[in-house]
Amino acid sequence: MDTQKFVLFLIFSTSMLFLWDAWQKEQNPSPPAAVETQEAAGESSSVRRQEGTPVPGEKLVSTQPGKGEPSAENAAPVRASGKLESGEKVVVKTDLVVAEIDTAGGDLRQLELLNHPDKEDKNKPFALLQSQYDHVYVAQSGLIGEGLPSHKTRYTVESRTYNLAEGQDKIEVRLVAPAADGMQVAKIYTFHRGSYLIDVSFEVANQGTAAIQPFSYFQMLRDSKPPVGSVFMIPTYTGAALYTEEEKFKKIEFSALDKGNASYPKNADNGWIAMLQHYFLTAWLPKDKLPREYYAKRLGENEYTAGVIVPVGQIEPGNTKTVTVPLYAGPEEQSKLAAVAPGLDLTVDYGWLTVIGAPLFWLLSFYHSWTGNWGVAIILLTMSVKLAFFPLSAAGYRSMAKLRVVTPKLQRLREQHGNDRERMHQAMMDFYKTEKINPMGGCLPIVVQIPVFISLYWVLLASVELRYAPFALWIEDMSSPDPYYVLPVIMGISMYVQSKLSPPATDPIQAKVMQIMPFAFSIFFFFFPAGLVLYSLVNNVLSIAQQWQITRMIERSAAKSNTPATKKK
């Protein structure tokens, strides 16, 4: 296989890899279910429910064998498939979010992020949580125990609107459940200034005559609908994820929940559970050293839940206890997630080349902190990567330049041996050996650089920091395609120029393919985010400058060695 064919194969195979991966994540729907699924085999029959609500008085068993810590094994609270019930709406406004809490269950039904515009209408804030007719994604919580409120309970609240006032650091929204069996429970949401963390607490007052030992659960309920975008702009994962210190980051795919074969650690005293999508996530973050049980379930057709159960502790008569689990609901800002909880930064998925992608993003962020413009930061990052691979690229371009010089001789060899491919191949190998040319010399440097380029691809696509980040002139969003297709067209022109610097193809069909490629890739890049196209364009321009200089030097040297005076010597 000659150099041109090998390069062509690499380009198309890499492009097809991107396309196939993105298409799979966009087009892989969950298989429909004919009936409501039962609990997985091996679960206790005591947790099989028709209505899916927590069963009061379930037997409590230990999640930490030998430690005596109580838990609600297999008591994961779920709900039957169907429309969420509605009650009164409580609206909370802070400097970062507008939240809507429903008194029916005390669910967090709507959460708009004020600093992140909607993808379809930038004049509206992006709604991470919502309960629309075609999309459900809400945060629910409740208690497990006799007479205790769940996400089916109707709460009462003093006010319908809460606003974070100037100089105020937090807002508390207190929802009160109906008293039952001597238990008085309040569900408290605490919103903080400058933070996407929301503390969700249950305050349980035991006004009865016997001690109680309730458990609390905190879950996300959502369908599998991916966020809005094209197939090229949704390369990242949509689904549940879990982190523990022992097993680290683990995805819980909806497809695995459909099949009933999802595998994940259920009992621990650390970690968190989350729902992920492109650019954003929600995660329940129990305090470390607190026993907990994680769960993830398929509730019905296109309806899933993932959550955690934590003990409230024993409450003696006349005493009150409070359990609090923070909810992070916001953007995947990589510089801040690690400080929120250990391992939370792993939710930013760079695919199988995270070890390369993470340093690249760090360098990109450094350039942004210096320039204040993500487009300029991409240009500087591209220059840095190009500089790091300069010696390797130079070796490849020298090999290609030498092939370009001897192409007429190779063409004559092809003509001499006609259809005798074996003799032609042997003659070409002898020719390469005589001329001291490695026909694969221009390909190996490309192979080495491919992992870096793929990593950079994921970095630019997974970074929420580029969402609605302006560059210059008409480019107002680095995460969206160029609205006027200027960058893709210039990108195609740069590919055409680069093809002219490469050794000409001796095969007629291959030559035609090489001529079509710049046009085809221009169309291909019409659908790519502007940040990616900018990176590719800058990389091509730098490659053209380097290749042109090396080619000119090689051709001058070859011309000088072929002059009559030189030959005479």
C-alpha positions as CSV (number, residue, x, y, z in Angstrom):
1,M,0.0,0.0,0.0
2,D,1.6,3.3,-1.0
3,T,1.6,6.5,1.1
4,Q,-1.3,8.2,-0.5
5,K,-3.6,5.2,-0.1
6,F,-2.5,4.8,3.5
7,V,-3.2,8.4,4.4
8,L,-6.5,8.3,2.7
9,F,-7.4,5.1,4.6
10,L,-6.5,6.8,7.9
11,I,-8.5,9.9,7.2
12,F,-11.6,8.1,6.2
13,S,-11.4,5.4,8.9
14,T,-11.0,8.1,11.6
15,S,-13.9,10.1,10.2
16,M,-16.1,7.0,10.1
17,L,-15.1,6.2,13.7
18,F,-16.4,9.6,14.8
19,L,-19.5,9.3,12.7
20,W,-20.3,5.8,13.9
21,D,-19.8,6.6,17.6
22,A,-22.0,9.7,17.4
23,W,-24.7,7.9,15.4
24,Q,-24.8,5.0,17.9
25,K,-25.3,7.4,20.8
26,E,-27.9,9.3,19.0
27,Q,-29.8,6.4,17.5
28,N,-29.6,3.8,20.2
29,P,-33.1,3.9,21.7
30,S,-34.2,1.8,24.7
31,P,-36.1,-1.3,23.7
32,P,-39.8,-0.9,24.5
33,A,-41.4,-2.9,27.2
34,A,-44.8,-4.5,26.8
35,V,-45.6,-4.4,30.5
36,E,-44.3,-2.9,33.6
37,T,-41.0,-4.6,34.6
38,Q,-40.8,-6.5,37.9
39,E,-37.8,-6.3,40.2
40,A,-34.7,-8.2,39.1
41,A,-34.4,-11.8,40.0
42,G,-33.2,-12.4,43.5
43,E,-34.9,-9.4,45.1
44,S,-37.1,-9.9,48.0
45,S,-40.8,-10.4,47.2
46,S,-41.6,-7.8,49.9
47,V,-40.4,-5.0,47.6
48,R,-42.6,-5.9,44.6
49,R,-45.3,-3.2,44.4
50,Q,-48.2,-2.4,42.1
51,E,-48.1,1.3,42.8
52,G,-44.3,1.6,43.2
53,T,-44.5,3.7,46.4
54,P,-42.3,3.0,49.4
55,V,-43.7,0.2,51.5
56,P,-44.1,1.3,55.1
57,G,-42.7,-1.0,57.7
58,E,-40.4,-3.0,55.4
59,K,-37.9,-5.2,57.2
60,L,-34.6,-3.3,57.6
61,V,-31.4,-5.2,57.1
62,S,-27.7,-4.2,57.3
63,T,-25.8,-2.8,54.3
64,Q,-22.5,-3.2,56.1
65,P,-22.3,-6.8,57.2
66,G,-20.5,-7.1,60.5
67,K,-20.8,-3.4,61.3
68,G,-24.4,-3.4,62.4
69,E,-25.3,-0.3,60.4
70,P,-29.0,-0.4,59.4
71,S,-30.3,0.3,55.9
72,A,-33.3,-0.3,53.6
73,E,-32.0,-3.1,51.5
74,N,-34.1,-3.5,48.3
75,A,-36.5,-0.8,49.4
76,A,-35.7,1.6,46.6
77,P,-38.7,3.9,46.2
78,V,-40.1,4.0,42.7
79,R,-43.3,5.2,41.1
80,A,-45.5,3.7,38.5
81,S,-45.1,4.9,35.0
82,G,-47.3,7.8,34.1
83,K,-47.8,11.5,34.3
84,L,-46.6,13.3,37.5
85,E,-49.2,14.6,39.8
86,S,-49.5,18.4,40.2
87,G,-49.9,20.6,43.2
88,E,-49.0,24.2,44.0
89,K,-45.9,25.6,42.3
90,V,-43.2,27.3,44.4
91,V,-40.8,29.4,42.5
92,V,-37.3,30.2,43.8
93,K,-35.0,32.7,42.2
94,T,-31.3,33.1,43.0
95,D,-28.4,34.7,41.2
96,L,-27.8,31.5,39.2
97,V,-31.0,29.5,38.9
98,V,-34.8,29.7,38.8
99,A,-36.3,26.7,40.4
100,E,-39.8,25.3,40.6
101,I,-40.9,23.0,43.4
102,D,-44.2,21.2,43.3
103,T,-46.0,20.6,46.6
104,A,-47.1,17.3,45.2
105,G,-44.3,15.2,46.5
106,G,-42.1,18.2,47.1
107,D,-40.3,17.4,43.8
108,L,-37.9,19.8,42.2
109,R,-39.7,19.9,38.8
110,Q,-38.0,22.8,37.0
111,L,-34.5,24.2,37.2
112,E,-33.4,26.9,34.8
113,L,-29.7,27.9,34.6
114,L,-29.6,31.7,34.2
115,N,-26.0,31.8,32.9
116,H,-26.5,29.2,30.3
117,P,-28.9,30.0,27.4
118,D,-31.2,27.5,25.8
119,K,-29.8,25.8,22.7
120,E,-32.8,26.6,20.5
121,D,-33.4,30.1,21.9
122,K,-30.5,31.9,23.5
123,N,-32.9,34.5,24.9
124,K,-34.2,31.9,27.3
125,P,-32.3,30.1,30.1
126,F,-31.5,26.5,29.7
127,A,-33.9,24.2,31.7
128,L,-31.9,21.3,33.1
129,L,-34.8,19.8,35.1
130,Q,-38.2,19.9,33.6
131,S,-41.5,18.0,33.5
132,Q,-43.0,18.6,30.1
133,Y,-45.3,16.4,28.1
134,D,-42.5,15.1,26.0
135,H,-39.6,15.2,28.5
136,V,-39.4,14.3,32.2
137,Y,-36.3,15.0,34.3
138,V,-37.0,15.8,38.0
139,A,-35.4,15.4,41.4
140,Q,-37.4,13.5,44.1
141,S,-36.9,12.5,47.7
142,G,-38.8,11.1,50.6
143,L,-38.7,8.9,53.7
144,I,-39.2,5.2,54.2
145,G,-41.1,4.2,57.3
146,E,-44.6,3.8,58.8
147,G,-46.6,7.0,58.3
148,L,-43.6,9.0,56.9
149,P,-43.9,11.2,53.7
150,S,-42.7,10.1,50.3
151,H,-42.6,11.7,46.9
152,K,-46.4,10.9,46.8
153,T,-47.2,13.1,49.8
154,R,-48.9,16.5,49.5
155,Y,-46.9,19.2,51.3
156,T,-47.9,22.7,52.4
157,V,-45.8,25.8,52.2
158,E,-46.0,29.3,53.6
159,S,-45.1,31.2,50.4
160,R,-45.3,30.6,46.6
161,T,-42.3,32.8,45.7
162,Y,-38.8,33.1,47.2
163,N,-36.2,35.6,45.9
164,L,-32.5,35.8,47.0
165,A,-32.2,39.4,48.1
166,E,-29.2,41.6,47.9
167,G,-26.7,40.7,50.6
168,Q,-28.5,37.4,51.3
169,D,-26.4,34.3,51.1
170,K,-29.1,31.6,51.0
171,I,-32.8,30.9,50.8
172,E,-34.7,28.2,52.7
173,V,-38.0,26.8,51.4
174,R,-39.8,24.8,54.1
175,L,-42.4,22.3,53.1
176,V,-44.5,20.6,55.8
177,A,-46.0,17.2,55.5
178,P,-49.3,16.2,57.2
179,A,-48.7,14.9,60.7
180,A,-49.3,11.2,61.0
181,D,-48.8,8.7,63.9
182,G,-47.1,11.3,66.0
183,M,-44.5,12.1,63.3
184,Q,-44.0,15.7,62.1
185,V,-41.8,16.0,59.1
186,A,-40.5,19.1,57.2
187,K,-38.7,19.0,53.9
188,I,-36.3,21.9,53.5
189,Y,-34.6,23.1,50.3
190,T,-31.6,25.5,50.8
191,F,-30.4,27.4,47.8
192,H,-27.0,29.2,48.0
193,R,-25.7,32.3,46.4
194,G,-23.1,31.7,43.6
195,S,-23.6,27.9,43.8
196,Y,-25.4,25.1,41.9
197,L,-25.5,23.1,45.1
198,I,-29.0,22.7,46.7
199,D,-29.2,21.2,50.2
200,V,-32.2,18.9,50.5
201,S,-33.1,18.1,54.1
202,F,-35.7,16.1,56.1
203,E,-36.4,17.3,59.6
204,V,-38.1,14.5,61.5
205,A,-39.8,15.2,64.9
206,N,-40.8,12.1,66.9
207,Q,-43.9,13.2,68.9
208,G,-45.0,9.6,69.5
209,T,-44.3,7.1,72.3
210,A,-41.8,4.8,70.6
211,A,-38.5,5.2,69.0
212,I,-38.3,5.1,65.2
213,Q,-35.5,4.4,62.8
214,P,-36.5,5.9,59.4
215,F,-34.5,6.0,56.1
216,S,-34.4,8.7,53.5
217,Y,-34.1,8.4,49.8
218,F,-33.0,10.8,47.1
219,Q,-33.4,10.1,43.4
220,M,-33.5,11.5,39.9
221,L,-36.4,10.5,37.6
222,R,-36.0,11.0,33.9
223,D,-36.5,9.5,30.5
224,S,-33.8,8.7,28.0
225,K,-34.4,11.6,25.7
226,P,-31.0,13.2,24.8
227,P,-30.4,17.0,24.8
228,V,-31.1,19.0,21.7
229,G,-28.4,19.0,19.1
230,S,-27.2,17.3,15.9
231,V,-25.6,13.9,15.8
232,F,-22.2,15.5,15.6
233,M,-22.8,17.6,18.7
234,I,-23.9,14.8,21.1
235,P,-20.9,12.5,21.4
236,T,-21.1,12.3,25.1
237,Y,-23.0,9.9,27.4
238,T,-26.6,10.3,28.5
239,G,-27.6,8.2,31.5
240,A,-26.8,7.3,35.1
241,A,-23.4,7.2,36.7
242,L,-22.0,6.3,40.1
243,Y,-18.7,6.9,41.9
244,T,-17.2,5.1,45.0
245,E,-13.6,5.2,46.2
246,E,-13.4,1.5,45.8
247,E,-14.7,1.1,42.2
248,K,-14.2,4.7,41.0
249,F,-16.4,6.1,38.2
250,K,-18.9,3.7,36.7
251,K,-21.7,4.3,34.1
252,I,-25.1,2.7,34.5
253,E,-26.5,2.7,31.0
254,F,-30.3,2.8,30.3
255,S,-29.9,-0.1,27.9
256,A,-28.4,-2.2,30.8
257,L,-31.3,-1.3,33.0
258,D,-33.7,-2.3,30.2
259,K,-32.1,-5.7,30.1
260,G,-31.8,-6.1,33.8
261,N,-28.1,-6.7,33.8
262,A,-26.8,-3.4,35.1
263,S,-23.8,-3.9,37.4
264,Y,-22.7,-1.4,40.0
265,P,-21.7,-1.2,43.7
266,K,-24.9,-1.0,45.8
267,N,-23.5,-0.5,49.4
268,A,-20.8,1.9,50.5
269,D,-20.0,4.7,52.9
270,N,-18.8,7.2,50.3
271,G,-19.4,8.4,46.8
272,W,-22.3,9.8,44.8
273,I,-24.9,9.0,42.1
274,A,-25.7,11.1,39.1
275,M,-27.6,11.6,35.9
276,L,-25.4,12.8,33.0
277,Q,-26.1,14.5,29.7
278,H,-24.0,16.6,27.3
279,Y,-22.6,19.6,29.2
280,F,-24.8,19.2,32.4
281,L,-25.4,16.8,35.3
282,T,-27.4,16.3,38.5
283,A,-25.8,14.4,41.4
284,W,-26.8,13.4,44.9
285,L,-23.8,13.9,47.2
286,P,-24.3,12.2,50.6
287,K,-21.6,13.0,53.2
288,D,-18.7,10.6,53.4
289,K,-18.6,7.9,56.1
290,L,-22.4,7.8,56.0
291,P,-23.8,4.3,55.1
292,R,-25.8,4.4,52.0
293,E,-27.4,2.1,49.4
294,Y,-27.3,3.0,45.7
295,Y,-30.0,1.9,43.3
296,A,-30.9,2.3,39.6
297,K,-34.1,1.0,38.0
298,R,-36.2,0.9,34.9
299,L,-39.7,2.0,36.0
300,G,-41.5,1.6,32.7
301,E,-41.3,2.4,29.1
302,N,-38.6,5.1,28.6
303,E,-38.6,5.9,32.4
304,Y,-35.7,5.5,34.7
305,T,-34.6,6.4,38.2
306,A,-31.3,6.4,40.0
307,G,-30.8,7.4,43.6
308,V,-29.4,6.7,47.1
309,I,-30.9,5.6,50.4
310,V,-29.3,6.9,53.6
311,P,-30.3,6.3,57.3
312,V,-31.8,9.1,59.3
313,G,-30.8,7.3,62.5
314,Q,-32.8,6.3,65.6
315,I,-35.1,9.0,66.9
316,E,-36.3,8.7,70.5
317,P,-39.7,10.0,71.5
318,G,-39.6,13.8,71.9
319,N,-36.4,14.1,69.8
320,T,-35.8,15.6,66.3
321,K,-33.2,14.6,63.8
322,T,-32.3,16.0,60.4
323,V,-30.7,14.3,57.4
324,T,-29.3,16.4,54.6
325,V,-28.0,15.3,51.1
326,P,-26.8,18.1,48.7
327,L,-27.9,18.0,45.1
328,Y,-25.6,19.4,42.4
329,A,-27.6,20.5,39.4
330,G,-25.6,22.5,36.9
331,P,-22.9,22.6,34.2
332,E,-19.9,20.3,34.0
333,E,-17.5,23.1,34.8
334,Q,-14.3,21.0,35.0
335,S,-12.3,23.5,37.1
336,K,-15.0,23.4,39.8
337,L,-16.4,19.9,39.9
338,A,-13.5,18.3,41.7
339,A,-14.0,20.8,44.6
340,V,-17.7,19.9,44.9
341,A,-17.1,16.2,45.5
342,P,-14.2,13.7,44.9
343,G,-14.5,12.2,41.4
344,L,-17.2,14.5,40.2
345,D,-14.9,15.9,37.5
346,L,-14.8,12.4,35.9
347,T,-18.3,13.1,34.7
348,V,-16.7,15.2,31.9
349,D,-16.1,12.3,29.5
350,Y,-13.2,12.4,27.1
351,G,-13.7,8.8,26.0
352,W,-10.9,6.3,26.2
353,L,-8.2,8.9,25.8
354,T,-8.9,10.8,29.0
355,V,-5.3,10.6,30.1
356,I,-4.4,12.8,27.1
357,G,-7.6,14.9,27.0
358,A,-7.4,16.1,30.6
359,P,-3.9,17.8,30.2
360,L,-5.1,19.3,26.9
361,F,-8.1,20.9,28.6
362,W,-5.9,22.2,31.3
363,L,-3.7,23.8,28.7
364,L,-6.7,25.2,26.9
365,S,-8.0,26.7,30.2
366,F,-4.7,28.2,30.9
367,Y,-4.7,30.0,27.5
368,H,-8.2,31.2,28.1
369,S,-7.3,32.6,31.5
370,W,-4.6,34.5,29.7
371,T,-6.5,35.7,26.7
372,G,-10.2,35.7,27.9
373,N,-11.3,34.3,24.5
374,W,-11.9,30.6,23.9
375,G,-11.3,30.9,20.2
376,V,-7.9,32.5,20.7
377,A,-7.2,29.8,23.3
378,I,-8.0,27.1,20.7
379,I,-5.6,28.7,18.3
380,L,-2.8,28.8,20.9
381,L,-3.5,25.2,21.9
382,T,-3.4,24.1,18.3
383,M,0.0,25.9,17.9
384,S,1.3,24.2,21.0
385,V,0.3,20.7,19.9
386,K,1.8,21.4,16.4
387,L,5.0,22.7,18.0
388,A,5.2,19.5,20.2
389,F,4.9,17.3,17.1
390,F,7.1,19.6,14.9
391,P,10.1,17.2,14.6
392,L,7.8,14.2,13.9
393,S,5.8,16.1,11.4
394,A,9.0,17.4,9.7
395,A,10.2,13.8,9.3
396,G,6.9,12.9,7.6
397,Y,6.9,15.9,5.4
398,R,10.5,15.3,4.3
399,S,9.5,11.8,3.3
400,M,6.5,13.0,1.4
401,A,8.6,15.7,-0.3
402,K,11.1,13.1,-1.5
403,L,8.3,11.0,-2.9
404,R,7.0,14.1,-4.7
405,V,10.4,14.6,-6.3
406,V,10.7,11.0,-7.6
407,T,7.0,10.7,-8.6
408,P,7.9,11.0,-12.3
409,K,10.3,8.1,-12.0
410,L,7.8,6.0,-10.2
411,Q,5.3,6.7,-12.9
412,R,7.7,5.5,-15.5
413,L,8.2,2.3,-13.6
414,R,4.5,1.7,-13.6
415,E,4.4,2.3,-17.3
416,Q,7.3,0.0,-18.0
417,H,5.9,-3.0,-16.1
418,G,2.3,-2.6,-17.2
419,N,0.0,-5.1,-15.6
420,D,2.7,-7.2,-14.0
421,R,2.0,-6.1,-10.5
422,E,4.6,-8.4,-8.9
423,R,7.5,-7.1,-11.0
424,M,6.3,-3.5,-10.6
425,H,6.1,-3.9,-6.8
426,Q,9.6,-5.4,-6.7
427,A,11.0,-2.6,-9.0
428,M,9.4,0.0,-6.7
429,M,11.0,-1.5,-3.6
430,D,14.4,-1.6,-5.3
431,F,13.9,2.0,-6.3
432,Y,13.0,3.1,-2.8
433,K,16.1,1.3,-1.5
434,T,18.3,3.0,-4.0
435,E,16.9,6.4,-3.4
436,K,16.9,5.8,0.4
437,I,13.2,6.6,0.7
438,N,10.9,5.1,3.3
439,P,7.4,4.9,1.5
440,M,5.8,4.8,5.0
441,G,7.8,7.7,6.4
442,G,5.0,10.1,5.8
443,C,2.4,7.9,7.4
444,L,3.9,6.9,10.7
445,P,4.0,10.4,12.2
446,I,0.3,10.7,11.3
447,V,-0.4,7.5,13.2
448,V,1.4,8.7,16.3
449,Q,-0.5,12.0,16.3
450,I,-4.0,10.5,15.8
451,P,-4.6,9.8,19.5
452,V,-3.8,13.4,20.4
453,F,-6.2,14.7,17.6
454,I,-9.0,12.4,18.8
455,S,-8.5,13.5,22.4
456,L,-8.7,17.1,21.3
457,Y,-11.9,16.3,19.4
458,W,-13.5,15.1,22.6
459,V,-12.1,18.0,24.7
460,L,-13.6,20.6,22.4
461,L,-17.0,18.8,22.2
462,A,-17.3,17.9,25.9
463,S,-16.4,21.4,27.3
464,V,-19.4,23.3,28.5
465,E,-17.1,26.3,28.7
466,L,-17.3,26.6,24.9
467,R,-21.1,26.6,24.9
468,Y,-22.2,30.1,23.7
469,A,-18.6,31.2,23.9
470,P,-18.0,33.9,21.2
471,F,-14.8,34.1,19.1
472,A,-15.0,37.0,16.7
473,L,-17.2,38.7,14.1
474,W,-20.1,36.3,13.3
475,I,-18.8,33.4,15.5
476,E,-20.9,33.8,18.6
477,D,-21.0,30.2,19.8
478,M,-17.9,27.9,19.6
479,S,-20.0,24.8,20.3
480,S,-22.4,25.4,17.4
481,P,-21.7,25.2,13.6
482,D,-20.6,28.3,11.7
483,P,-24.0,29.9,10.7
484,Y,-22.6,31.1,7.4
485,Y,-20.3,28.1,6.7
486,V,-17.3,30.4,6.2
487,L,-14.9,28.3,8.4
488,P,-15.8,25.0,6.7
489,V,-15.3,26.6,3.2
490,I,-11.9,28.0,4.2
491,M,-11.1,24.6,5.8
492,G,-11.9,22.9,2.4
493,I,-9.6,25.4,0.6
494,S,-6.8,24.6,3.0
495,M,-7.3,20.9,2.4
496,Y,-7.1,21.5,-1.4
497,V,-3.8,23.5,-1.0
498,Q,-2.4,20.7,1.3
499,S,-3.3,18.1,-1.3
500,K,-1.3,20.0,-3.9
501,L,1.8,19.8,-1.7
502,S,1.5,16.1,-1.3
503,P,2.9,13.6,-3.8
504,P,0.5,13.3,-6.8
505,A,-1.4,10.0,-7.0
506,T,-0.3,7.8,-9.8
507,D,-3.5,5.8,-9.9
508,P,-6.3,7.7,-11.8
509,I,-9.1,6.7,-9.5
510,Q,-7.1,7.6,-6.4
511,A,-6.3,11.0,-8.0
512,K,-10.0,11.7,-8.5
513,V,-10.8,10.8,-4.9
514,M,-8.1,13.1,-3.7
515,Q,-9.6,15.9,-5.7
516,I,-13.0,15.3,-4.3
517,M,-11.9,15.0,-0.7
518,P,-11.6,18.8,0.1
519,F,-15.1,19.4,-1.2
520,A,-16.5,16.4,0.6
521,F,-14.9,17.3,3.9
522,S,-16.1,20.9,3.6
523,I,-19.7,19.6,3.6
524,F,-18.8,17.2,6.4
525,F,-17.5,20.1,8.6
526,F,-20.7,22.2,8.0
527,F,-22.2,20.2,10.9
528,F,-19.2,20.4,13.2
529,P,-19.0,23.0,16.1
530,A,-17.1,26.1,15.1
531,G,-14.4,25.4,17.8
532,L,-13.6,22.1,16.1
533,V,-13.5,23.6,12.6
534,L,-11.3,26.4,13.9
535,Y,-8.8,23.9,15.4
536,S,-8.7,21.9,12.1
537,L,-8.3,25.1,10.0
538,V,-5.4,26.4,12.2
539,N,-3.8,23.0,12.2
540,N,-4.1,22.8,8.4
541,V,-2.6,26.3,7.9
542,L,0.4,25.4,10.1
543,S,0.8,22.1,8.4
544,I,0.8,23.8,5.0
545,A,3.4,26.3,6.1
546,Q,5.7,23.6,7.4
547,Q,5.1,21.2,4.5
548,W,5.6,24.0,1.9
549,Q,8.9,25.0,3.5
550,I,10.2,21.5,3.7
551,T,9.0,20.6,0.2
552,R,10.7,23.7,-1.2
553,M,14.0,22.8,0.5
554,I,13.9,19.2,-0.8
555,E,13.1,20.3,-4.3
556,R,15.8,22.9,-4.4
557,S,18.3,20.3,-3.2
558,A,17.1,17.8,-5.8
559,A,17.3,20.4,-8.6
560,K,20.8,21.4,-7.5
561,S,22.0,17.8,-7.5
562,N,20.6,17.4,-11.0
563,T,22.4,20.4,-12.6
564,P,25.0,19.6,-15.3
565,A,27.8,21.0,-13.1
566,T,26.8,18.8,-10.2
567,K,26.6,15.8,-12.5
568,K,30.0,16.5,-14.0
569,K,31.6,16.6,-10.6
